[in-house]
Amino acid sequence: MDKLRIAFVGIGSIARRHICNVCDFLDARGQSYIIDVYRSGIGKPLTQEIEKRISRQFVFSDESEIKEIYDIVFITNPTALHYNTLIKFQNNSRAFFIEKPVFSNFNIDLKALSKINDKICYVACPLRYNPVISYIKTNIDCKKVISVRAICS
């Protein structure tokens, strides 16, 4: 089985949690992988636990510096950078996991998104603080619920 090639852009607390989860998941299945991390600068030092799980670290500021092709790219940098990061890495993978939200404002050129129409993009969107979820937690006895179907769009 080939090694999965995985990239993380940004290495904050969310990325560190995802790295641990991905590694645990793949290790349990005997899948080999490499994890590269892209950072805008070397900020806080990484813990030993994270350092042993990643293969390489890159400091980048320009898309011309990104030469690798990945099976998946996790975009976990600050929200204001998500959209530009997606555009920068669009030719480096066909699958993206993006921490929510993708956009930090409404002043974006959506034409650039047409270049990623053939890509798989998953946007993480925990709803635990959503008013609907809060209402359910407060007003529904979840022990009596047999099934739930939720659709968000």
N, C-alpha and C positions, 0 to 999 in steps of 0.2 A: 504494500500500500504506500502511495506517495505521501510525503510530508505535506501537511496543510500549511499554507503560508498565510499568516495572520498579521495584520498591522493595527496598532492603536495609535490614534492621533490625540495627544493629551494624556496625561498620566496622573490625574487627580484621584480622589477617593473612589469615584464611580468606576473609573478605568481599572484601578487596582482590584476592586471587587469583581469586575467582569473578567479580568485576567485570571484570578484565582478560580472562578467558576468554570471558565473555558478549559483551563488546564486540568482541573479535577475531572470534568466531564470527559475530555479526550483521553486522559491517563486511564480512567476506568474502562475505556473501550480499547485500550492498546493502540490508539492512533498517534502516530508521531506528528510533530508540528514544530514550526519555528514562529516566534513572536518577535516582531520588530516594533519599536516604539518611536514615534516622531514627537519631538518636543520643540517648542518655540525657543527654549533655552534650558539650560540645566539649572533648574530651580532647586527644590528640596531634594536631598539625596533619597534614593529609593531604599526601601527596606530590603533586607537580605532575602526575605521570602519572595518579593517581586523580582529582585535582581536575578535570582537563580532561575526564574521562569521565562525571562526574556532573552532573546539571542543578541539583538543589537539595539543601540539607541542612536537616533539621528537628531541633530538640531537642524531645523530647516526654516526657511523664510520664503522660498521661491519654488514654484512647481517644477522648474527645470532640475531641481535637486532630487526629485522623486523618480527613481528609475526602476524600482522593483514592481513586480506584478504579484498581487495577492489573491487568495481565494476569498477573503473577506477583509474589509476595513471597518474598524470600530471608530466612530467619530465621537470622542468623549472629551473634547476640549471645551473651553467656555462657549456658552450659547451664542454669543455674538459672532463666533467664528465658524459655526456649524455649516452654514450655507457655502461660504467661500471654501471651506475645507472639502466639502462634497464636490464642488466644481474642480478644485485642484487635483483631487484624487480620482476623478471620473474615468481616466484612462488606465488606472492602476488596479482596478478590480471590477468584477461584475456584480458584487454583492456588498451591501453596506448596512451596518447597524448604526443608527444615529440616535444619540440621546435627544430627548425632546427639549425644546422645540427645534425644528429645523431652521426657522426664521426668527430673528429677534426684532424685526420691524416689518412694515408693509411696503417699504420702498425698495423692492428688489426687481431684478430683470428676470421674469419667468421664462423668457426665451432660452436662457442658459440651461434651464431644466430639460428642454427638449433633447439635449445631448445625452441624457441619462434615461431616456424612455425604455431602453432595453435592459436596464439594470434592476437588480433586486434591492429594494430599499425598505428596511424595517425601521420604524421610528418607535423607540421605547416611550411609552406614555403611561406611567403609573397614575392611576386615578384615585388613589386613597384619600386625597383631600378634595376631590370633586364634590360639589354640593349634593349631587344625586347619590353618590356612595355614602356620604355622611347621613343623608336622609334614611337610606336603607339600614345602615348600622343602628340608627336611633329608633326607627319605627317598625322594623321587620324582625321577627324572631327567626333568625337564620337556622336554628335547629329544626324548624318545621319545613324548610325549603327543600324540595326534592331536586329541582333542576333550575338553572338560570341560563338564559341566552342573552348575551350583551353584544350589541353592534355599535361601534363608534365610527363616525365618518365625518 
